[in-house]
Structure formats: structure tokens, C-alpha cells
Amino acid sequence: MSDTLPDRLSVNPNSPYYDEAVLARGVGIRFKGVEKTNVEEYCVSEGWVRLSAGKTLDRAGNPMTVKLKGPVEPYFREVPGEA
């Protein structure tokens, strides 16, 4: 597997941008230089992230999201024991 992340990635299995193999490696997101842990989806080329808005759900049972624009920096998290 390569060490490059896709331009767009989603954690929702119903999304066409969902990639289980990449998510299993552990992906971290820096948005505007700040580590974000509630990212549902991101796009580097378009410069946006979708963040879950607390514990609220929509009528289909999916988390409510907020789309924010700015510089997005995805990276693979270091797994303890590897290096």
C-alpha cells in the first residue's frame, strides 16, 4: 500500500469516497493548523472538511455535519509498535 492519502475521503460506508483500507491505517486531519478528531469527510483540492455537529442526528440517523473551508492536511497516524 502506498503512503499517499486520497484527495477526498469519507468515514461513511455509504459514500463513494469511503476506503476501509486507508481508514484502517489511521488517518489524522489538520484543519487550519489544528488537529481535528470529529472529521466525517474531507477534500484537499477543494479545501474543505465536514465536521460532525455534536451528537445530533438527522432524520436518517446520520450525524449532522458542518462544512468548513480552509487548508486541509491529512496524514497517517503513527501506530505504536511500528517505526
Gaussian input, Z-matrix of N, CA and C with variables (Angstrom, degrees):
# hf/3-21g

backbone

0 1
 N
 C     1     B1
 C     2     B2     1     A1
 N     3     B3     2     A2     1     D1
 C     4     B4     3     A3     2     D2
 C     5     B5     4     A4     3     D3
 N     6     B6     5     A5     4     D4
 C     7     B7     6     A6     5     D5
 C     8     B8     7     A7     6     D6
 N     9     B9     8     A8     7     D7
 C    10    B10     9     A9     8     D8
 C    11    B11    10    A10     9     D9
 N    12    B12    11    A11    10    D10
 C    13    B13    12    A12    11    D11
 C    14    B14    13    A13    12    D12
 N    15    B15    14    A14    13    D13
 C    16    B16    15    A15    14    D14
 C    17    B17    16    A16    15    D15
 N    18    B18    17    A17    16    D16
 C    19    B19    18    A18    17    D17
 C    20    B20    19    A19    18    D18
 N    21    B21    20    A20    19    D19
 C    22    B22    21    A21    20    D20
 C    23    B23    22    A22    21    D21
 N    24    B24    23    A23    22    D22
 C    25    B25    24    A24    23    D23
 C    26    B26    25    A25    24    D24
 N    27    B27    26    A26    25    D25
 C    28    B28    27    A27    26    D26
 C    29    B29    28    A28    27    D27
 N    30    B30    29    A29    28    D28
 C    31    B31    30    A30    29    D29
 C    32    B32    31    A31    30    D30
 N    33    B33    32    A32    31    D31
 C    34    B34    33    A33    32    D32
 C    35    B35    34    A34    33    D33
 N    36    B36    35    A35    34    D34
 C    37    B37    36    A36    35    D35
 C    38    B38    37    A37    36    D36
 N    39    B39    38    A38    37    D37
 C    40    B40    39    A39    38    D38
 C    41    B41    40    A40    39    D39
 N    42    B42    41    A41    40    D40
 C    43    B43    42    A42    41    D41
 C    44    B44    43    A43    42    D42
 N    45    B45    44    A44    43    D43
 C    46    B46    45    A45    44    D44
 C    47    B47    46    A46    45    D45
 N    48    B48    47    A47    46    D46
 C    49    B49    48    A48    47    D47
 C    50    B50    49    A49    48    D48
 N    51    B51    50    A50    49    D49
 C    52    B52    51    A51    50    D50
 C    53    B53    52    A52    51    D51
 N    54    B54    53    A53    52    D52
 C    55    B55    54    A54    53    D53
 C    56    B56    55    A55    54    D54
 N    57    B57    56    A56    55    D55
 C    58    B58    57    A57    56    D56
 C    59    B59    58    A58    57    D57
 N    60    B60    59    A59    58    D58
 C    61    B61    60    A60    59    D59
 C    62    B62    61    A61    60    D60
 N    63    B63    62    A62    61    D61
 C    64    B64    63    A63    62    D62
 C    65    B65    64    A64    63    D63
 N    66    B66    65    A65    64    D64
 C    67    B67    66    A66    65    D65
 C    68    B68    67    A67    66    D66
 N    69    B69    68    A68    67    D67
 C    70    B70    69    A69    68    D68
 C    71    B71    70    A70    69    D69
 N    72    B72    71    A71    70    D70
 C    73    B73    72    A72    71    D71
 C    74    B74    73    A73    72    D72
 N    75    B75    74    A74    73    D73
 C    76    B76    75    A75    74    D74
 C    77    B77    76    A76    75    D75
 N    78    B78    77    A77    76    D76
 C    79    B79    78    A78    77    D77
 C    80    B80    79    A79    78    D78
 N    81    B81    80    A80    79    D79
 C    82    B82    81    A81    80    D80
 C    83    B83    82    A82    81    D81
 N    84    B84    83    A83    82    D82
 C    85    B85    84    A84    83    D83
 C    86    B86    85    A85    84    D84
 N    87    B87    86    A86    85    D85
 C    88    B88    87    A87    86    D86
 C    89    B89    88    A88    87    D87
 N    90    B90    89    A89    88    D88
 C    91    B91    90    A90    89    D89
 C    92    B92    91    A91    90    D90
 N    93    B93    92    A92    91    D91
 C    94    B94    93    A93    92    D92
 C    95    B95    94    A94    93    D93
 N    96    B96    95    A95    94    D94
 C    97    B97    96    A96    95    D95
 C    98    B98    97    A97    96    D96
 N    99    B99    98    A98    97    D97
 C   100   B100    99    A99    98    D98
 C   101   B101   100   A100    99    D99
 N   102   B102   101   A101   100   D100
 C   103   B103   102   A102   101   D101
 C   104   B104   103   A103   102   D102
 N   105   B105   104   A104   103   D103
 C   106   B106   105   A105   104   D104
 C   107   B107   106   A106   105   D105
 N   108   B108   107   A107   106   D106
 C   109   B109   108   A108   107   D107
 C   110   B110   109   A109   108   D108
 N   111   B111   110   A110   109   D109
 C   112   B112   111   A111   110   D110
 C   113   B113   112   A112   111   D111
 N   114   B114   113   A113   112   D112
 C   115   B115   114   A114   113   D113
 C   116   B116   115   A115   114   D114
 N   117   B117   116   A116   115   D115
 C   118   B118   117   A117   116   D116
 C   119   B119   118   A118   117   D117
 N   120   B120   119   A119   118   D118
 C   121   B121   120   A120   119   D119
 C   122   B122   121   A121   120   D120
 N   123   B123   122   A122   121   D121
 C   124   B124   123   A123   122   D122
 C   125   B125   124   A124   123   D123
 N   126   B126   125   A125   124   D124
 C   127   B127   126   A126   125   D125
 C   128   B128   127   A127   126   D126
 N   129   B129   128   A128   127   D127
 C   130   B130   129   A129   128   D128
 C   131   B131   130   A130   129   D129
 N   132   B132   131   A131   130   D130
 C   133   B133   132   A132   131   D131
 C   134   B134   133   A133   132   D132
 N   135   B135   134   A134   133   D133
 C   136   B136   135   A135   134   D134
 C   137   B137   136   A136   135   D135
 N   138   B138   137   A137   136   D136
 C   139   B139   138   A138   137   D137
 C   140   B140   139   A139   138   D138
 N   141   B141   140   A140   139   D139
 C   142   B142   141   A141   140   D140
 C   143   B143   142   A142   141   D141
 N   144   B144   143   A143   142   D142
 C   145   B145   144   A144   143   D143
 C   146   B146   145   A145   144   D144
 N   147   B147   146   A146   145   D145
 C   148   B148   147   A147   146   D146
 C   149   B149   148   A148   147   D147
 N   150   B150   149   A149   148   D148
 C   151   B151   150   A150   149   D149
 C   152   B152   151   A151   150   D150
 N   153   B153   152   A152   151   D151
 C   154   B154   153   A153   152   D152
 C   155   B155   154   A154   153   D153
 N   156   B156   155   A155   154   D154
 C   157   B157   156   A156   155   D155
 C   158   B158   157   A157   156   D156
 N   159   B159   158   A158   157   D157
 C   160   B160   159   A159   158   D158
 C   161   B161   160   A160   159   D159
 N   162   B162   161   A161   160   D160
 C   163   B163   162   A162   161   D161
 C   164   B164   163   A163   162   D162
 N   165   B165   164   A164   163   D163
 C   166   B166   165   A165   164   D164
 C   167   B167   166   A166   165   D165
 N   168   B168   167   A167   166   D166
 C   169   B169   168   A168   167   D167
 C   170   B170   169   A169   168   D168
 N   171   B171   170   A170   169   D169
 C   172   B172   171   A171   170   D170
 C   173   B173   172   A172   171   D171
 N   174   B174   173   A173   172   D172
 C   175   B175   174   A174   173   D173
 C   176   B176   175   A175   174   D174
 N   177   B177   176   A176   175   D175
 C   178   B178   177   A177   176   D176
 C   179   B179   178   A178   177   D177
 N   180   B180   179   A179   178   D178
 C   181   B181   180   A180   179   D179
 C   182   B182   181   A181   180   D180
 N   183   B183   182   A182   181   D181
 C   184   B184   183   A183   182   D182
 C   185   B185   184   A184   183   D183
 N   186   B186   185   A185   184   D184
 C   187   B187   186   A186   185   D185
 C   188   B188   187   A187   186   D186
 N   189   B189   188   A188   187   D187
 C   190   B190   189   A189   188   D188
 C   191   B191   190   A190   189   D189
 N   192   B192   191   A191   190   D190
 C   193   B193   192   A192   191   D191
 C   194   B194   193   A193   192   D192
 N   195   B195   194   A194   193   D193
 C   196   B196   195   A195   194   D194
 C   197   B197   196   A196   195   D195
 N   198   B198   197   A197   196   D196
 C   199   B199   198   A198   197   D197
 C   200   B200   199   A199   198   D198
 N   201   B201   200   A200   199   D199
 C   202   B202   201   A201   200   D200
 C   203   B203   202   A202   201   D201
 N   204   B204   203   A203   202   D202
 C   205   B205   204   A204   203   D203
 C   206   B206   205   A205   204   D204
 N   207   B207   206   A206   205   D205
 C   208   B208   207   A207   206   D206
 C   209   B209   208   A208   207   D207
 N   210   B210   209   A209   208   D208
 C   211   B211   210   A210   209   D209
 C   212   B212   211   A211   210   D210
 N   213   B213   212   A212   211   D211
 C   214   B214   213   A213   212   D212
 C   215   B215   214   A214   213   D213
 N   216   B216   215   A215   214   D214
 C   217   B217   216   A216   215   D215
 C   218   B218   217   A217   216   D216
 N   219   B219   218   A218   217   D217
 C   220   B220   219   A219   218   D218
 C   221   B221   220   A220   219   D219
 N   222   B222   221   A221   220   D220
 C   223   B223   222   A222   221   D221
 C   224   B224   223   A223   222   D222
 N   225   B225   224   A224   223   D223
 C   226   B226   225   A225   224   D224
 C   227   B227   226   A226   225   D225
 N   228   B228   227   A227   226   D226
 C   229   B229   228   A228   227   D227
 C   230   B230   229   A229   228   D228
 N   231   B231   230   A230   229   D229
 C   232   B232   231   A231   230   D230
 C   233   B233   232   A232   231   D231
 N   234   B234   233   A233   232   D232
 C   235   B235   234   A234   233   D233
 C   236   B236   235   A235   234   D234
 N   237   B237   236   A236   235   D235
 C   238   B238   237   A237   236   D236
 C   239   B239   238   A238   237   D237
 N   240   B240   239   A239   238   D238
 C   241   B241   240   A240   239   D239
 C   242   B242   241   A241   240   D240
 N   243   B243   242   A242   241   D241
 C   244   B244   243   A243   242   D242
 C   245   B245   244   A244   243   D243
 N   246   B246   245   A245   244   D244
 C   247   B247   246   A246   245   D245
 C   248   B248   247   A247   246   D246

   B1=1.4507
   B2=1.5192
   B3=1.3247
   B4=1.4610
   B5=1.5281
   B6=1.3179
   B7=1.4582
   B8=1.5266
   B9=1.3247
   B10=1.4625
   B11=1.5216
   B12=1.2958
   B13=1.4634
   B14=1.5266
   B15=1.3350
   B16=1.4679
   B17=1.5217
   B18=1.3319
   B19=1.4628
   B20=1.5184
   B21=1.3326
   B22=1.4681
   B23=1.5218
   B24=1.3296
   B25=1.4570
   B26=1.5186
   B27=1.3391
   B28=1.4532
   B29=1.5261
   B30=1.3358
   B31=1.4609
   B32=1.5237
   B33=1.3427
   B34=1.4637
   B35=1.5321
   B36=1.3411
   B37=1.4665
   B38=1.5308
   B39=1.3148
   B40=1.4600
   B41=1.5241
   B42=1.3192
   B43=1.4542
   B44=1.5303
   B45=1.3336
   B46=1.4681
   B47=1.5257
   B48=1.3278
   B49=1.4585
   B50=1.5280
   B51=1.3052
   B52=1.4661
   B53=1.5254
   B54=1.3317
   B55=1.4655
   B56=1.5234
   B57=1.3173
   B58=1.4660
   B59=1.5248
   B60=1.3357
   B61=1.4641
   B62=1.5276
   B63=1.3183
   B64=1.4673
   B65=1.5208
   B66=1.3257
   B67=1.4679
   B68=1.5218
   B69=1.3319
   B70=1.4616
   B71=1.5271
   B72=1.3128
   B73=1.4707
   B74=1.5187
   B75=1.3295
   B76=1.4659
   B77=1.5174
   B78=1.3028
   B79=1.4613
   B80=1.5135
   B81=1.3176
   B82=1.4565
   B83=1.5205
   B84=1.3208
   B85=1.4685
   B86=1.5241
   B87=1.3342
   B88=1.4584
   B89=1.5139
   B90=1.3324
   B91=1.4586
   B92=1.5140
   B93=1.3227
   B94=1.4689
   B95=1.5241
   B96=1.3418
   B97=1.4550
   B98=1.5164
   B99=1.3455
   B100=1.4655
   B101=1.5268
   B102=1.3249
   B103=1.4654
   B104=1.5272
   B105=1.3333
   B106=1.4672
   B107=1.5238
   B108=1.3276
   B109=1.4661
   B110=1.5230
   B111=1.3220
   B112=1.4584
   B113=1.5236
   B114=1.3338
   B115=1.4572
   B116=1.5241
   B117=1.3237
   B118=1.4632
   B119=1.5305
   B120=1.3342
   B121=1.4622
   B122=1.5232
   B123=1.3451
   B124=1.4563
   B125=1.5193
   B126=1.3323
   B127=1.4537
   B128=1.5230
   B129=1.3218
   B130=1.4545
   B131=1.5220
   B132=1.3419
   B133=1.4662
   B134=1.5323
   B135=1.3291
   B136=1.4580
   B137=1.5275
   B138=1.3359
   B139=1.4654
   B140=1.5106
   B141=1.3434
   B142=1.4619
   B143=1.5211
   B144=1.3339
   B145=1.4627
   B146=1.5244
   B147=1.3153
   B148=1.4690
   B149=1.5224
   B150=1.3159
   B151=1.4568
   B152=1.5175
   B153=1.3246
   B154=1.4605
   B155=1.5204
   B156=1.3226
   B157=1.4644
   B158=1.5246
   B159=1.3074
   B160=1.4622
   B161=1.5108
   B162=1.3197
   B163=1.4586
   B164=1.5214
   B165=1.3244
   B166=1.4640
   B167=1.5258
   B168=1.3294
   B169=1.4548
   B170=1.5239
   B171=1.3365
   B172=1.4549
   B173=1.5219
   B174=1.3174
   B175=1.4584
   B176=1.5243
   B177=1.3385
   B178=1.4629
   B179=1.5323
   B180=1.3274
   B181=1.4577
   B182=1.5184
   B183=1.3243
   B184=1.4650
   B185=1.5268
   B186=1.3345
   B187=1.4689
   B188=1.5246
   B189=1.3289
   B190=1.4645
   B191=1.5271
   B192=1.3385
   B193=1.4526
   B194=1.5163
   B195=1.3291
   B196=1.4499
   B197=1.5240
   B198=1.3237
   B199=1.4626
   B200=1.5234
   B201=1.3426
   B202=1.4622
   B203=1.5172
   B204=1.3366
   B205=1.4569
   B206=1.5175
   B207=1.3468
   B208=1.4471
   B209=1.5130
   B210=1.3272
   B211=1.4639
   B212=1.5339
   B213=1.3387
   B214=1.4668
   B215=1.5239
   B216=1.3328
   B217=1.4574
   B218=1.5293
   B219=1.3391
   B220=1.4680
   B221=1.5252
   B222=1.3280
   B223=1.4683
   B224=1.5182
   B225=1.3374
   B226=1.4493
   B227=1.5271
   B228=1.3135
   B229=1.4649
   B230=1.5256
   B231=1.2952
   B232=1.4713
   B233=1.5074
   B234=1.3214
   B235=1.4653
   B236=1.5191
   B237=1.3499
   B238=1.4626
   B239=1.5415
   B240=1.3188
   B241=1.4584
   B242=1.5189
   B243=1.3360
   B244=1.4541
   B245=1.5100
   B246=1.3119
   B247=1.4549
   B248=1.4809
   A1=108.50
   A2=116.18
   A3=120.41
   A4=110.63
   A5=114.55
   A6=120.45
   A7=112.03
   A8=116.99
   A9=120.07
   A10=109.60
   A11=115.23
   A12=121.30
   A13=109.61
   A14=117.46
   A15=119.24
   A16=110.91
   A17=115.46
   A18=121.40
   A19=111.04
   A20=116.12
   A21=120.56
   A22=108.37
   A23=116.43
   A24=121.56
   A25=109.68
   A26=116.07
   A27=122.14
   A28=109.38
   A29=117.22
   A30=121.44
   A31=111.72
   A32=117.81
   A33=122.82
   A34=109.51
   A35=118.63
   A36=120.57
   A37=114.07
   A38=119.62
   A39=122.19
   A40=112.79
   A41=117.89
   A42=122.28
   A43=110.98
   A44=117.82
   A45=119.48
   A46=112.54
   A47=118.41
   A48=122.66
   A49=112.33
   A50=117.77
   A51=123.35
   A52=109.01
   A53=117.55
   A54=122.41
   A55=108.15
   A56=115.93
   A57=121.48
   A58=112.22
   A59=117.38
   A60=120.70
   A61=111.62
   A62=117.12
   A63=120.95
   A64=110.29
   A65=117.05
   A66=120.64
   A67=111.73
   A68=117.66
   A69=121.07
   A70=111.54
   A71=117.65
   A72=121.17
   A73=112.22
   A74=117.57
   A75=121.18
   A76=110.90
   A77=116.72
   A78=122.24
   A79=108.73
   A80=116.13
   A81=122.10
   A82=109.23
   A83=116.98
   A84=121.89
   A85=109.33
   A86=115.31
   A87=121.33
   A88=106.58
   A89=116.20
   A90=121.95
   A91=107.89
   A92=116.23
   A93=122.83
   A94=110.59
   A95=116.38
   A96=121.64
   A97=115.19
   A98=118.23
   A99=122.24
   A100=108.95
   A101=116.48
   A102=122.29
   A103=109.76
   A104=116.32
   A105=121.94
   A106=109.00
   A107=116.34
   A108=120.87
   A109=112.48
   A110=118.90
   A111=121.74
   A112=112.56
   A113=117.20
   A114=122.12
   A115=109.73
   A116=116.73
   A117=122.59
   A118=110.71
   A119=116.98
   A120=121.85
   A121=107.76
   A122=116.61
   A123=120.49
   A124=110.20
   A125=116.44
   A126=123.55
   A127=107.35
   A128=116.86
   A129=121.43
   A130=111.06
   A131=118.25
   A132=121.13
   A133=112.48
   A134=117.46
   A135=120.65
   A136=111.85
   A137=118.12
   A138=122.37
   A139=114.77
   A140=117.67
   A141=120.39
   A142=110.81
   A143=114.67
   A144=122.88
   A145=107.97
   A146=116.06
   A147=122.12
   A148=106.50
   A149=116.24
   A150=122.33
   A151=109.28
   A152=116.68
   A153=119.40
   A154=108.73
   A155=114.93
   A156=121.53
   A157=109.35
   A158=116.68
   A159=121.27
   A160=112.40
   A161=116.58
   A162=121.92
   A163=112.58
   A164=117.30
   A165=120.41
   A166=110.75
   A167=115.50
   A168=122.16
   A169=109.61
   A170=115.76
   A171=118.70
   A172=109.46
   A173=118.10
   A174=120.30
   A175=113.23
   A176=118.10
   A177=121.63
   A178=111.48
   A179=117.18
   A180=121.09
   A181=114.51
   A182=117.09
   A183=121.64
   A184=109.54
   A185=117.21
   A186=118.68
   A187=111.48
   A188=115.88
   A189=120.72
   A190=106.87
   A191=116.30
   A192=120.17
   A193=111.32
   A194=114.26
   A195=123.02
   A196=106.45
   A197=117.09
   A198=121.86
   A199=108.76
   A200=115.93
   A201=121.85
   A202=109.39
   A203=116.51
   A204=121.39
   A205=110.14
   A206=114.74
   A207=122.08
   A208=109.78
   A209=117.63
   A210=120.65
   A211=112.01
   A212=115.99
   A213=123.00
   A214=108.32
   A215=116.99
   A216=122.51
   A217=109.85
   A218=118.34
   A219=119.83
   A220=110.49
   A221=116.29
   A222=121.17
   A223=108.37
   A224=115.34
   A225=121.10
   A226=108.77
   A227=116.83
   A228=121.03
   A229=109.27
   A230=115.77
   A231=120.62
   A232=108.57
   A233=115.98
   A234=121.37
   A235=107.58
   A236=118.92
   A237=120.54
   A238=110.66
   A239=115.94
   A240=120.39
   A241=111.74
   A242=118.33
   A243=121.16
   A244=108.15
   A245=115.93
   A246=123.10
   A247=110.64
   D1=141.29
   D2=-178.01
   D3=-79.26
   D4=166.57
   D5=-179.60
   D6=-98.53
   D7=18.03
   D8=177.97
   D9=-103.63
   D10=139.18
   D11=178.72
   D12=-90.54
   D13=151.58
   D14=176.90
   D15=-68.20
   D16=157.21
   D17=179.01
   D18=-63.96
   D19=-33.39
   D20=-179.15
   D21=-135.84
   D22=135.71
   D23=-177.31
   D24=-145.71
   D25=142.19
   D26=-179.84
   D27=-130.26
   D28=149.80
   D29=176.41
   D30=-93.61
   D31=-3.92
   D32=179.78
   D33=-84.46
   D34=118.69
   D35=-178.83
   D36=-62.14
   D37=-18.57
   D38=178.74
   D39=-83.81
   D40=-7.80
   D41=-177.87
   D42=-83.11
   D43=145.56
   D44=175.47
   D45=-69.84
   D46=-12.30
   D47=-179.45
   D48=-98.20
   D49=10.29
   D50=178.45
   D51=-77.48
   D52=132.57
   D53=177.13
   D54=-139.24
   D55=102.08
   D56=-175.06
   D57=-63.23
   D58=-38.16
   D59=-178.47
   D60=-63.15
   D61=-40.84
   D62=179.55
   D63=-70.06
   D64=-43.32
   D65=-179.36
   D66=-65.27
   D67=-31.49
   D68=179.60
   D69=-65.80
   D70=-26.72
   D71=178.36
   D72=-74.67
   D73=-19.00
   D74=-179.85
   D75=92.63
   D76=107.23
   D77=-178.40
   D78=-113.01
   D79=131.20
   D80=174.60
   D81=-110.24
   D82=152.68
   D83=-178.57
   D84=-128.74
   D85=128.69
   D86=168.98
   D87=-107.67
   D88=122.28
   D89=178.69
   D90=-117.27
   D91=118.73
   D92=-175.43
   D93=55.50
   D94=36.01
   D95=176.66
   D96=81.91
   D97=2.47
   D98=-177.99
   D99=-114.92
   D100=133.96
   D101=177.86
   D102=-66.85
   D103=126.24
   D104=178.04
   D105=-114.66
   D106=134.36
   D107=-179.06
   D108=-111.04
   D109=-4.18
   D110=-177.66
   D111=-113.09
   D112=33.72
   D113=-178.49
   D114=-81.58
   D115=126.03
   D116=177.30
   D117=-92.72
   D118=-34.25
   D119=-178.03
   D120=-158.15
   D121=151.63
   D122=175.55
   D123=-143.50
   D124=159.48
   D125=173.52
   D126=-142.29
   D127=116.25
   D128=-176.85
   D129=-73.22
   D130=-46.50
   D131=-175.26
   D132=-64.90
   D133=-35.05
   D134=179.01
   D135=-90.10
   D136=-13.39
   D137=175.00
   D138=70.85
   D139=53.69
   D140=176.93
   D141=-147.69
   D142=159.81
   D143=173.39
   D144=-134.05
   D145=152.02
   D146=171.16
   D147=-109.56
   D148=120.16
   D149=-179.63
   D150=-108.57
   D151=140.57
   D152=176.44
   D153=-70.98
   D154=140.53
   D155=-176.75
   D156=-98.40
   D157=79.66
   D158=179.45
   D159=67.86
   D160=-143.00
   D161=-178.48
   D162=-101.02
   D163=8.47
   D164=-177.29
   D165=-71.48
   D166=144.88
   D167=-179.78
   D168=-122.48
   D169=151.56
   D170=173.72
   D171=-83.88
   D172=-178.78
   D173=-174.89
   D174=-69.29
   D175=-14.06
   D176=176.16
   D177=-92.03
   D178=-2.14
   D179=178.81
   D180=89.94
   D181=7.14
   D182=177.97
   D183=-90.60
   D184=152.40
   D185=179.20
   D186=-64.77
   D187=141.11
   D188=173.94
   D189=-71.54
   D190=140.22
   D191=-177.28
   D192=-126.20
   D193=158.56
   D194=175.94
   D195=-124.01
   D196=131.30
   D197=179.90
   D198=-96.79
   D199=122.04
   D200=178.89
   D201=-118.70
   D202=142.97
   D203=-179.04
   D204=-107.66
   D205=141.58
   D206=179.21
   D207=160.98
   D208=-178.86
   D209=-179.78
   D210=-68.40
   D211=132.11
   D212=-177.76
   D213=-117.07
   D214=130.50
   D215=179.30
   D216=-126.74
   D217=95.08
   D218=176.02
   D219=-82.43
   D220=151.47
   D221=177.78
   D222=-154.95
   D223=158.88
   D224=174.23
   D225=-83.38
   D226=132.49
   D227=177.58
   D228=-77.19
   D229=147.17
   D230=176.92
   D231=-75.74
   D232=130.23
   D233=177.91
   D234=-92.57
   D235=127.66
   D236=179.10
   D237=-57.61
   D238=133.27
   D239=-179.81
   D240=101.49
   D241=-18.33
   D242=176.11
   D243=-103.37
   D244=151.92
   D245=174.11
   D246=152.82

